[in-house]
C-alpha cells in the first residue's frame, strides 16, 4: 500500500490548487492530517498554502526527479 504522504503528493503533482477538504475526502484521510502535510510542505518551500484552505505544489518542486 502506498504511504499517505505519497498519496497526497500524487494528487498535488498536477500543479493546480486543491482544497484541503477535497483532498481529505478523495483520499479518505482526516482533514487535520492533510492540513498538517500541507503546512509542512509550505514551511519547507515545497508548496503554497492559501488561507490555510488551498494547497498547490510549487513548480520547481514538481520538476524534481520522481522515483518510479
OpenMM code with the backbone's topology and positions (N, CA, C; nanometers):
from openmm import Vec3, app, unit

residues = "UNK UNK UNK UNK UNK UNK UNK UNK UNK UNK UNK UNK UNK UNK UNK UNK UNK UNK UNK UNK UNK UNK UNK UNK UNK UNK UNK UNK UNK UNK UNK UNK UNK UNK UNK UNK UNK UNK UNK UNK UNK UNK UNK UNK UNK UNK UNK UNK UNK UNK UNK UNK UNK UNK UNK UNK UNK UNK UNK UNK UNK UNK UNK UNK UNK UNK UNK UNK".split()
positions = [
    Vec3(0.0845, -0.1190, 0.0000),
    Vec3(0.0000, 0.0000, 0.0000),
    Vec3(0.0888, 0.1251, 0.0000),
    Vec3(0.0463, 0.2238, -0.0737),
    Vec3(0.1215, 0.3485, -0.0856),
    Vec3(0.1093, 0.4306, 0.0436),
    Vec3(0.2176, 0.4939, 0.0813),
    Vec3(0.2194, 0.5746, 0.2043),
    Vec3(0.1282, 0.6962, 0.1901),
    Vec3(0.0656, 0.7405, 0.3015),
    Vec3(-0.0307, 0.8517, 0.2960),
    Vec3(0.0258, 0.9800, 0.2349),
    Vec3(0.1470, 1.0181, 0.2708),
    Vec3(0.2027, 1.1429, 0.2182),
    Vec3(0.2264, 1.1305, 0.0677),
    Vec3(0.2698, 1.0148, 0.0240),
    Vec3(0.2921, 0.9937, -0.1190),
    Vec3(0.1598, 1.0015, -0.1954),
    Vec3(0.0524, 0.9541, -0.1360),
    Vec3(-0.0803, 0.9630, -0.1994),
    Vec3(-0.1220, 1.1095, -0.2145),
    Vec3(-0.0953, 1.1900, -0.1118),
    Vec3(-0.1279, 1.3330, -0.1195),
    Vec3(-0.0454, 1.3988, -0.2290),
    Vec3(0.0841, 1.3722, -0.2293),
    Vec3(0.1719, 1.4318, -0.3304),
    Vec3(0.1306, 1.3924, -0.4713),
    Vec3(0.0889, 1.2694, -0.4898),
    Vec3(0.0478, 1.2234, -0.6227),
    Vec3(-0.0667, 1.3100, -0.6766),
    Vec3(-0.1615, 1.3438, -0.5904),
    Vec3(-0.2726, 1.4289, -0.6339),
    Vec3(-0.2288, 1.5730, -0.6595),
    Vec3(-0.1309, 1.6196, -0.5833),
    Vec3(-0.0855, 1.7575, -0.5978),
    Vec3(0.0092, 1.7779, -0.7156),
    Vec3(0.0606, 1.6704, -0.7731),
    Vec3(0.1615, 1.6817, -0.8790),
    Vec3(0.1096, 1.7480, -1.0064),
    Vec3(-0.0204, 1.7700, -1.0170),
    Vec3(-0.0723, 1.8384, -1.1360),
    Vec3(-0.0446, 1.9885, -1.1317),
    Vec3(0.0023, 2.0381, -1.0165),
    Vec3(0.0380, 2.1791, -1.0040),
    Vec3(-0.0793, 2.2726, -0.9839),
    Vec3(-0.1986, 2.2188, -0.9780),
    Vec3(-0.3182, 2.3019, -0.9599),
    Vec3(-0.3492, 2.3161, -0.8110),
    Vec3(-0.4190, 2.4237, -0.7732),
    Vec3(-0.4603, 2.4384, -0.6334),
    Vec3(-0.5667, 2.3338, -0.5981),
    Vec3(-0.5573, 2.2806, -0.4787),
    Vec3(-0.6534, 2.1814, -0.4301),
    Vec3(-0.7009, 2.2224, -0.2924),
    Vec3(-0.8314, 2.2152, -0.2712),
    Vec3(-0.8848, 2.2411, -0.1385),
    Vec3(-0.8484, 2.1242, -0.0473),
    Vec3(-0.8042, 2.1562, 0.0716),
    Vec3(-0.7643, 2.0534, 0.1678),
    Vec3(-0.8816, 1.9603, 0.1979),
    Vec3(-1.0008, 2.0160, 0.2097),
    Vec3(-1.1192, 1.9335, 0.2372),
    Vec3(-1.1449, 1.8342, 0.1240),
    Vec3(-1.1242, 1.8786, -0.0008),
    Vec3(-1.1446, 1.7899, -0.1156),
    Vec3(-1.0421, 1.6766, -0.1170),
    Vec3(-0.9160, 1.7107, -0.0876),
    Vec3(-0.8124, 1.6075, -0.0806),
    Vec3(-0.8463, 1.5061, 0.0279),
    Vec3(-0.8880, 1.5547, 0.1422),
    Vec3(-0.9237, 1.4688, 0.2541),
    Vec3(-1.0338, 1.3709, 0.2149),
    Vec3(-1.1357, 1.4233, 0.1506),
    Vec3(-1.2484, 1.3397, 0.1104),
    Vec3(-1.2064, 1.2372, 0.0045),
    Vec3(-1.1326, 1.2824, -0.0955),
    Vec3(-1.0915, 1.1933, -0.2042),
    Vec3(-1.0000, 1.0811, -0.1546),
    Vec3(-0.9129, 1.1142, -0.0598),
    Vec3(-0.8163, 1.0162, -0.0096),
    Vec3(-0.8667, 0.9362, 0.1110),
    Vec3(-0.9768, 0.9805, 0.1693),
    Vec3(-1.0280, 0.9125, 0.2879),
    Vec3(-0.9378, 0.9321, 0.4080),
    Vec3(-0.8775, 1.0510, 0.4167),
    Vec3(-0.7869, 1.0838, 0.5268),
    Vec3(-0.8459, 1.1995, 0.6074),
    Vec3(-0.8126, 1.2071, 0.7363),
    Vec3(-0.8630, 1.3183, 0.8174),
    Vec3(-0.8156, 1.4543, 0.7639),
    Vec3(-0.9039, 1.5519, 0.7703),
    Vec3(-0.8710, 1.6874, 0.7253),
    Vec3(-0.7492, 1.7398, 0.8004),
    Vec3(-0.7410, 1.7139, 0.9301),
    Vec3(-0.6288, 1.7625, 1.0105),
    Vec3(-0.4952, 1.7079, 0.9604),
    Vec3(-0.4933, 1.5810, 0.9194),
    Vec3(-0.3704, 1.5212, 0.8692),
    Vec3(-0.3294, 1.5852, 0.7366),
    Vec3(-0.4230, 1.6008, 0.6457),
    Vec3(-0.3934, 1.6618, 0.5152),
    Vec3(-0.3462, 1.8059, 0.5349),
    Vec3(-0.4103, 1.8789, 0.6263),
    Vec3(-0.3704, 2.0165, 0.6550),
    Vec3(-0.2294, 2.0221, 0.7125),
    Vec3(-0.1954, 1.9276, 0.7977),
    Vec3(-0.0611, 1.9235, 0.8572),
    Vec3(0.0444, 1.8966, 0.7500),
    Vec3(0.0159, 1.8065, 0.6583),
    Vec3(0.1083, 1.7799, 0.5472),
    Vec3(0.1238, 1.9057, 0.4627),
    Vec3(0.0142, 1.9749, 0.4358),
    Vec3(0.0194, 2.0986, 0.3568),
    Vec3(0.1041, 2.2048, 0.4275),
    Vec3(0.0883, 2.2183, 0.5582),
    Vec3(0.1687, 2.3161, 0.6335),
    Vec3(0.3168, 2.2790, 0.6300),
    Vec3(0.3464, 2.1498, 0.6400),
    Vec3(0.4852, 2.1043, 0.6309),
    Vec3(0.5436, 2.1392, 0.4937),
    Vec3(0.4707, 2.1113, 0.3878),
    Vec3(0.5187, 2.1410, 0.2521),
    Vec3(0.5420, 2.2910, 0.2337),
    Vec3(0.4528, 2.3715, 0.2905),
    Vec3(0.4695, 2.5169, 0.2813),
    Vec3(0.5914, 2.5629, 0.3620),
    Vec3(0.6053, 2.5121, 0.4818),
    Vec3(0.7154, 2.5524, 0.5699),
    Vec3(0.8507, 2.5329, 0.5016),
    Vec3(0.8671, 2.4252, 0.4287),
    Vec3(0.9944, 2.3925, 0.3654),
    Vec3(1.0020, 2.4383, 0.2195),
    Vec3(0.9051, 2.5185, 0.1763),
    Vec3(0.9112, 2.5799, 0.0446),
    Vec3(0.8712, 2.4906, -0.0715),
    Vec3(0.8012, 2.3813, -0.0433),
    Vec3(0.7599, 2.2900, -0.1493),
    Vec3(0.6211, 2.3222, -0.2036),
    Vec3(0.5436, 2.3978, -0.1275),
    Vec3(0.4056, 2.4268, -0.1674),
    Vec3(0.3665, 2.5664, -0.1228),
    Vec3(0.2566, 2.6122, -0.1789),
    Vec3(0.1959, 2.7390, -0.1378),
    Vec3(0.0613, 2.7050, -0.0748),
    Vec3(0.0370, 2.7631, 0.0399),
    Vec3(-0.0864, 2.7398, 0.1138),
    Vec3(-0.1620, 2.8715, 0.1190),
    Vec3(-0.2830, 2.8718, 0.0678),
    Vec3(-0.3634, 2.9936, 0.0635),
    Vec3(-0.4729, 2.9883, 0.1690),
    Vec3(-0.4674, 3.0821, 0.2617),
    Vec3(-0.5668, 3.0957, 0.3685),
    Vec3(-0.5871, 2.9654, 0.4455),
    Vec3(-0.4876, 2.8781, 0.4444),
    Vec3(-0.4972, 2.7533, 0.5177),
    Vec3(-0.5993, 2.6558, 0.4627),
    Vec3(-0.6510, 2.6847, 0.3429),
    Vec3(-0.7578, 2.6008, 0.2881),
    Vec3(-0.7235, 2.5382, 0.1543),
    Vec3(-0.6312, 2.5989, 0.0812),
    Vec3(-0.5964, 2.5518, -0.0524),
    Vec3(-0.4454, 2.5355, -0.0608),
    Vec3(-0.4014, 2.4243, -0.1176),
    Vec3(-0.2589, 2.3965, -0.1296),
    Vec3(-0.2250, 2.3693, -0.2760),
    Vec3(-0.1074, 2.4159, -0.3159),
    Vec3(-0.0583, 2.3938, -0.4517),
    Vec3(0.0917, 2.3741, -0.4444),
    Vec3(0.1416, 2.2689, -0.5093),
    Vec3(0.2865, 2.2477, -0.5125),
    Vec3(0.3527, 2.3549, -0.5971),
    Vec3(0.4713, 2.3953, -0.5549),
    Vec3(0.5486, 2.4936, -0.6316),
    Vec3(0.6038, 2.4251, -0.7564),
    Vec3(0.6063, 2.4960, -0.8692),
    Vec3(0.6541, 2.4360, -0.9945),
    Vec3(0.7949, 2.3783, -0.9850),
    Vec3(0.8839, 2.4439, -0.9102),
    Vec3(1.0208, 2.3918, -0.9005),
    Vec3(1.0262, 2.2598, -0.8234),
    Vec3(0.9312, 2.2357, -0.7334),
    Vec3(0.9250, 2.1071, -0.6634),
    Vec3(0.8725, 1.9987, -0.7573),
    Vec3(0.7750, 2.0326, -0.8379),
    Vec3(0.7173, 1.9361, -0.9317),
    Vec3(0.8223, 1.8882, -1.0310),
    Vec3(0.9160, 1.9743, -1.0660),
    Vec3(1.0171, 1.9403, -1.1647),
    Vec3(1.1272, 1.8488, -1.1112),
    Vec3(1.1333, 1.8276, -0.9802),
    Vec3(1.2335, 1.7373, -0.9251),
    Vec3(1.2130, 1.5966, -0.9780),
    Vec3(1.3190, 1.5211, -0.9951),
    Vec3(1.3043, 1.3827, -1.0440),
    Vec3(1.2164, 1.3013, -0.9483),
    Vec3(1.1318, 1.2186, -1.0051),
    Vec3(1.0414, 1.1341, -0.9279),
    Vec3(1.0918, 0.9911, -0.9307),
    Vec3(1.0749, 0.9214, -0.8186),
    Vec3(1.1108, 0.7803, -0.8213),
    Vec3(0.9956, 0.7025, -0.8846),
    Vec3(1.0276, 0.5925, -0.9494),
    Vec3(0.9252, 0.5165, -1.0246),
    Vec3(0.8168, 0.4578, -0.9395),
] * unit.nanometer
topology = app.Topology()
chain = topology.addChain("A")
for resn in residues:
    res = topology.addResidue(resn, chain)
    for name in ("N", "CA", "C"):
        topology.addAtom(name, app.Element.getBySymbol(name[0]), res)
